[in-house]
Amino acid sequence: MTTKTVVIIGGGFGGVRAALDSARHKYDLRVVLIDKNGFHSYPADYYKLLSPSSDHKEHFGPAKFRLMFSSVSISLAEIFEGHENVELLTDEVMGFDAGQSIVNLASGESVKYDWLIIAAGSVTNFYDIPGLRARALEFKTTADSLNVRNAVDEVFERKGKKDPINIVIGGGGFTGCEVASELVGYADNLSKIHGHPRDSVFISIIEASPTLLGPLSDWAKLKTNARLKKLGVNILFSDPAVDVRDSIVKLKSGKEINFDVLIWTAGVKANPLGEKIVGLELNRGCIVVDRYLRTSAGSNIYAVGDISFYEGLGGKPMPMTSQTAISQAKYVAYSIKRQLHGRKIFKYHPRESKFIMPLGGKYAIADLGFIKFSGFLPWLLKRFVALGYFLSILTFSKAIKIWLKGARF
């Protein structure tokens, strides 16, 4: 049988899962995984990088940066060690020739494919708010998370003992609530270290809608709101940011909020890579796919995860979650396997996403569909969910090593 090539763009949840599942067919399938960074991250644990337990007054130097970075990021070479039919390219995709089945790279190379899986994820959405991009910190990558940690620490070092410290989070979704709740503990710790009065440190969330966690259940909203209030987080509802100047966020109501650190978590949008393929149908920047996750540019081009648009349960777009990306990647890899052997393919069947959301310290809320609960148990369950994920992409010893490294924080 002639060896065919599947090219996968993106080393996130969808890209790694599709590559690992495709790599099983080592005698008749060549897998090329293209990622501009060369490592795979676990965003579900980014909040841990803001944990006060990882500070202990020690200097935040290069060694500590590397240690914390490696607790949530893994080299792609480490994940695919021993997979001889997988080729890793640390490069950036610059364009496509769908007619010739070619991907063009920034290095000048081009890669020909029989199947293409686009799993390039999403980027921060600044909603064209003037001054926002230049003045806000993102929370989209491992480096972003560590930059936030460092920026908060620097404010405590810079500010006078009697000066107020204002930390503002834009967005009351999953990420915004996680960041705000974890920063409470970090601020407590830094106040002790720097001798800064804790009652002059203010953490606020700016939310454009009238509630937190828009699409989630009333139970999740009430639990989260109560937890954040208990932690002392101030929440401003129904008042979106319209302008950002030096140290000031102007809201639609005309109110102005001072900030020392502004963290933007209010939304994401599809990676603009899809705009580079002629013939792709887009919906709000996402690549529209059919019931087989194929794109309009060709039946051999798939899109999975955040970059794709698929109407799932109840006619609603599939959520931009790791569960969606992994589920779709598994399906596409299986579909390609069936095509490889001349078999019929079946439609993709989406599943409803479940969630566990940490909200500071050893507290979390969980909605698993059949049960909803909060407190320490869902927090502990989340740690084992992380272990399960690492075991799904790494050998046992490597998975345990990175999981224990994360447990230090």
C-alpha positions in Angstrom: 0.0 0.0 0.0 1.3 3.5 -0.9 2.0 5.6 2.1 -0.3 8.6 2.3 0.3 11.9 4.2 -1.9 13.7 6.8 -0.8 17.2 7.6 -2.0 18.6 10.9 -1.7 22.3 11.7 -1.6 23.1 15.5 -0.1 21.4 18.5 -3.1 22.0 20.8 -5.6 19.5 22.2 -7.1 18.7 18.7 -3.8 18.6 16.8 -2.0 16.4 19.3 -4.9 14.0 19.6 -5.4 13.7 15.8 -1.6 13.1 15.4 -1.4 10.5 18.1 -4.4 8.6 16.8 -3.2 8.9 13.2 0.3 7.7 14.2 -1.1 4.3 15.0 -1.2 3.5 11.3 2.6 3.5 11.0 2.9 1.4 7.9 0.5 3.2 5.6 0.2 6.8 7.0 2.8 9.6 7.4 1.9 12.3 9.9 3.3 15.8 9.7 2.4 18.0 12.6 3.2 21.8 12.1 3.3 24.1 15.1 5.1 27.4 15.4 6.0 26.9 19.1 7.1 23.3 19.3 5.3 22.6 22.5 1.9 21.5 23.8 0.2 23.4 26.6 -2.5 22.4 29.2 -4.6 25.7 29.6 -6.9 24.1 32.2 -4.0 24.5 34.6 -2.9 28.0 33.8 -4.7 29.3 36.9 -2.2 27.3 39.0 0.6 29.6 37.8 -1.1 32.3 39.9 -1.1 30.2 43.0 0.4 31.8 46.2 1.9 28.4 47.2 4.4 28.6 44.5 6.0 31.9 45.6 7.5 31.4 49.1 9.5 34.7 48.7 11.9 33.1 46.3 13.2 35.1 43.3 11.2 34.7 40.1 14.2 34.1 38.0 14.8 32.1 34.8 15.1 28.8 36.7 11.7 29.3 38.4 10.2 30.5 35.1 11.3 27.3 33.4 10.0 25.1 36.2 6.6 26.7 36.2 6.4 26.8 32.4 7.2 23.1 32.2 4.4 22.3 34.7 1.8 23.1 32.1 3.7 22.8 28.8 5.3 19.7 27.2 7.7 19.5 24.3 6.0 18.0 21.2 9.2 16.0 20.7 8.6 14.4 24.1 5.0 13.5 23.3 5.9 11.9 19.9 9.1 10.2 21.0 9.2 6.7 19.4 6.5 7.5 16.8 8.7 7.0 13.7 6.0 8.0 11.2 5.4 11.4 12.8 7.4 14.4 11.5 7.4 17.6 13.6 7.9 20.9 12.0 8.4 24.0 14.1 7.2 26.5 11.6 4.4 28.9 10.7 1.8 28.3 8.0 1.8 31.2 5.6 -0.7 30.0 2.9 -2.4 27.1 1.1 -2.9 25.8 -2.4 -6.0 23.6 -1.9 -6.0 22.7 -5.6 -2.6 21.2 -5.4 -3.0 20.0 -1.7 0.0 22.0 -0.5 0.7 23.9 2.7 3.3 26.8 2.4 5.5 27.6 5.4 7.3 30.7 6.6 10.6 28.8 6.2 10.0 28.6 2.5 9.2 24.9 2.6 6.0 23.5 1.3 4.3 20.2 2.4 2.0 18.1 0.3 -0.9 16.3 1.9 -3.5 13.7 1.1 -5.6 14.9 4.1 -5.3 18.2 6.0 -6.5 18.8 9.5 -6.7 22.4 10.6 -6.5 22.6 14.4 -4.9 26.0 14.8 -7.1 27.1 17.8 -8.1 30.6 18.7 -6.6 34.0 19.6 -7.6 36.7 22.0 -10.5 38.9 20.9 -10.0 42.6 21.7 -13.3 43.6 20.0 -11.6 46.6 18.5 -11.7 48.5 21.8 -9.4 51.5 21.5 -6.2 51.2 23.5 -7.0 47.7 24.8 -4.5 45.6 22.9 -1.6 47.8 23.9 -2.4 48.1 27.6 -4.0 44.8 28.6 -2.3 41.5 29.5 -3.6 38.4 27.7 -4.2 35.0 29.4 -4.1 32.7 26.4 -0.8 31.0 26.6 1.6 29.7 29.3 3.9 32.7 28.8 0.8 35.0 29.2 0.0 33.4 32.5 3.5 33.8 33.8 3.6 37.4 32.6 0.4 38.1 34.6 2.0 36.6 37.7 5.1 38.7 37.2 3.2 41.9 36.5 1.2 41.6 39.7 4.3 40.9 41.8 6.0 44.0 40.2 3.1 46.2 41.2 3.5 45.2 44.8 7.2 45.9 44.6 6.7 49.3 43.0 3.7 50.7 44.9 4.1 52.6 48.2 2.7 51.0 51.3 -0.2 53.4 51.5 -1.0 53.3 47.7 -4.0 51.3 46.5 -3.4 48.4 44.1 -6.1 47.8 41.5 -6.2 44.6 39.5 -8.9 44.5 36.9 -10.1 41.5 34.9 -12.0 42.0 31.7 -14.6 39.3 31.3 -16.6 37.1 33.6 -16.4 33.8 31.7 -14.5 30.7 32.8 -11.1 32.2 32.6 -12.0 35.5 34.1 -13.6 33.9 37.2 -10.7 31.4 37.6 -8.1 34.2 37.3 -9.9 36.5 39.7 -10.4 33.9 42.4 -6.8 32.6 42.2 -5.4 36.2 42.3 -7.1 36.7 45.7 -4.8 34.1 47.3 -1.8 35.5 45.5 -2.6 39.0 46.6 -2.9 37.8 50.2 0.6 36.3 49.9 2.2 39.2 48.2 0.7 41.6 50.8 2.5 39.7 53.5 5.7 39.5 51.6 5.8 43.2 50.7 4.2 44.5 53.9 1.3 46.0 51.9 -2.1 46.5 53.7 -4.4 43.8 52.2 -7.4 46.1 52.5 -5.9 48.4 49.9 -5.7 45.7 47.3 -8.8 45.6 45.0 -9.6 42.9 42.5 -12.5 43.6 40.1 -14.2 41.9 37.1 -15.8 43.9 34.3 -18.6 42.0 32.6 -20.6 43.3 29.6 -23.6 41.0 30.3 -25.9 41.0 33.3 -24.5 37.7 34.6 -21.3 35.7 34.9 -20.7 32.6 32.8 -23.3 33.4 30.2 -24.3 30.0 28.7 -24.0 28.0 31.9 -26.8 26.9 34.3 -28.3 29.2 36.9 -26.7 26.9 39.5 -23.2 27.5 38.2 -23.8 31.3 38.0 -25.1 31.5 41.6 -22.3 29.4 43.0 -19.6 31.3 41.2 -21.1 34.7 42.1 -21.4 33.7 45.8 -17.8 32.4 45.8 -16.3 35.5 44.2 -18.2 37.8 46.6 -17.0 35.8 49.6 -13.4 36.2 48.3 -13.9 40.0 48.1 -14.0 40.3 44.3 -15.9 43.3 43.0 -18.1 42.6 39.9 -19.4 45.2 37.6 -22.2 43.9 35.4 -23.8 45.2 32.2 -21.1 47.8 31.6 -18.6 46.9 28.8 -15.3 48.6 28.3 -15.3 51.1 25.5 -11.9 52.7 25.8 -8.6 52.0 27.5 -6.0 54.7 28.4 -3.0 54.6 30.6 -4.2 53.1 33.9 -7.9 53.8 33.1 -10.7 51.7 31.6 -13.6 53.7 30.5 -17.0 51.9 30.6 -20.1 52.4 28.4 -21.9 54.0 31.4 -19.2 56.7 31.5 -17.7 55.3 34.6 -13.9 55.1 34.7 -12.0 52.3 36.5 -8.4 52.8 37.6 -6.0 49.8 37.1 -2.4 48.9 37.8 -2.8 45.5 36.1 -5.5 44.9 33.4 -6.0 41.3 32.4 -8.2 40.6 29.3 -10.1 37.3 29.3 -13.4 38.6 27.7 -13.3 36.4 24.7 -11.5 34.6 21.9 -12.0 34.3 18.2 -10.8 31.8 15.7 -7.2 31.8 14.5 -7.3 34.0 11.3 -5.5 31.2 9.4 -8.8 30.1 7.8 -8.8 33.4 5.9 -5.8 32.2 3.9 -7.6 29.3 2.2 -9.6 30.2 -1.0 -13.0 28.7 -1.0 -13.5 28.3 2.7 -16.9 29.2 4.1 -16.5 31.2 7.4 -18.9 32.1 10.2 -17.6 34.8 12.5 -14.1 33.9 11.4 -14.6 30.2 12.2 -14.3 27.6 9.4 -17.7 26.1 8.7 -17.6 22.3 8.5 -20.3 19.7 7.5 -21.5 16.7 9.4 -18.2 14.9 8.6 -16.2 18.0 9.8 -15.1 18.6 6.2 -14.6 22.1 4.9 -16.1 23.7 1.8 -12.6 23.9 0.3 -12.4 20.2 -0.3 -13.4 16.8 1.2 -9.8 16.1 2.2 -9.6 19.3 4.4 -11.0 19.1 7.9 -11.2 21.7 10.7 -11.5 20.8 14.5 -11.6 22.7 17.8 -11.8 26.4 18.3 -11.2 27.3 14.6 -14.2 25.3 13.4 -17.9 26.1 13.3 -20.2 23.2 13.8 -23.8 23.3 14.9 -24.1 20.8 17.7 -26.8 19.9 20.2 -29.9 22.1 20.0 -28.6 23.9 16.9 -26.0 25.8 18.9 -22.3 26.1 17.8 -20.1 23.7 19.6 -18.3 25.4 22.5 -14.6 26.3 22.2 -13.4 23.8 24.8 -10.7 21.1 25.0 -13.4 18.4 25.1 -14.8 19.6 21.8 -11.3 19.7 20.2 -10.4 16.2 21.4 -13.7 14.7 20.4 -13.6 16.1 16.9 -9.9 15.1 16.5 -10.6 11.5 17.5 -13.5 11.4 15.0 -11.4 12.9 12.1 -8.5 10.5 12.7 -10.9 7.6 12.8 -12.6 8.8 9.6 -9.3 9.1 7.8 -8.4 5.5 8.9 -11.7 4.2 7.4 -11.0 6.1 4.1 -7.5 4.7 4.1 -8.9 1.2 4.0 -11.8 2.0 1.6 -14.5 1.9 4.2 -17.7 3.9 4.6 -17.4 7.0 6.9 -20.1 8.0 9.4 -21.3 11.4 10.6 -19.8 13.1 13.6 -22.0 13.0 16.7 -21.2 15.7 19.2 -21.3 15.3 23.0 -22.4 17.8 25.6 -19.4 19.3 27.4 -19.0 18.9 31.2 -16.9 21.2 33.3 -15.0 21.6 36.6 -14.0 25.2 37.4 -11.5 26.0 40.2 -12.4 29.1 42.1 -9.5 29.8 44.4 -7.6 27.7 46.9 -8.8 24.1 47.0 -12.4 24.9 46.0 -14.1 24.2 42.7 -17.6 23.7 41.2 -18.4 20.8 38.9 -21.3 20.1 36.5 -21.0 16.6 35.2 -24.5 16.5 33.8 -25.9 13.9 36.1 -24.5 15.6 39.2 -23.6 19.1 40.3 -21.4 19.7 43.4 -18.9 22.2 44.8 -16.1 22.4 47.4 -12.9 20.4 47.8 -14.1 17.2 46.0 -14.4 18.7 42.5 -11.1 20.5 43.0 -9.5 17.1 43.8 -11.3 15.5 40.8 -9.9 18.2 38.6 -6.4 17.2 39.6 -7.1 13.6 38.6 -8.7 14.8 35.3 -5.4 16.5 34.6 -3.5 13.3 35.4 -5.9 11.3 33.1 -5.1 13.7 30.2 -1.4 13.5 30.7 -1.6 9.7 30.7 -3.5 9.9 27.4 -0.6 11.7 25.6 2.5 10.6 27.5 4.1 7.4 28.9 3.2 6.6 32.5 6.5 7.9 33.9 6.4 11.2 31.9 2.7 11.8 32.8 3.4 11.3 36.5 6.4 13.5 36.4 4.6 16.5 34.9 1.5 15.9 37.1 3.7 15.9 40.3 5.5 19.0 39.0 2.2 20.8 38.8 1.2 19.6 42.3 4.1 21.7 43.6 2.0 24.8 42.8 
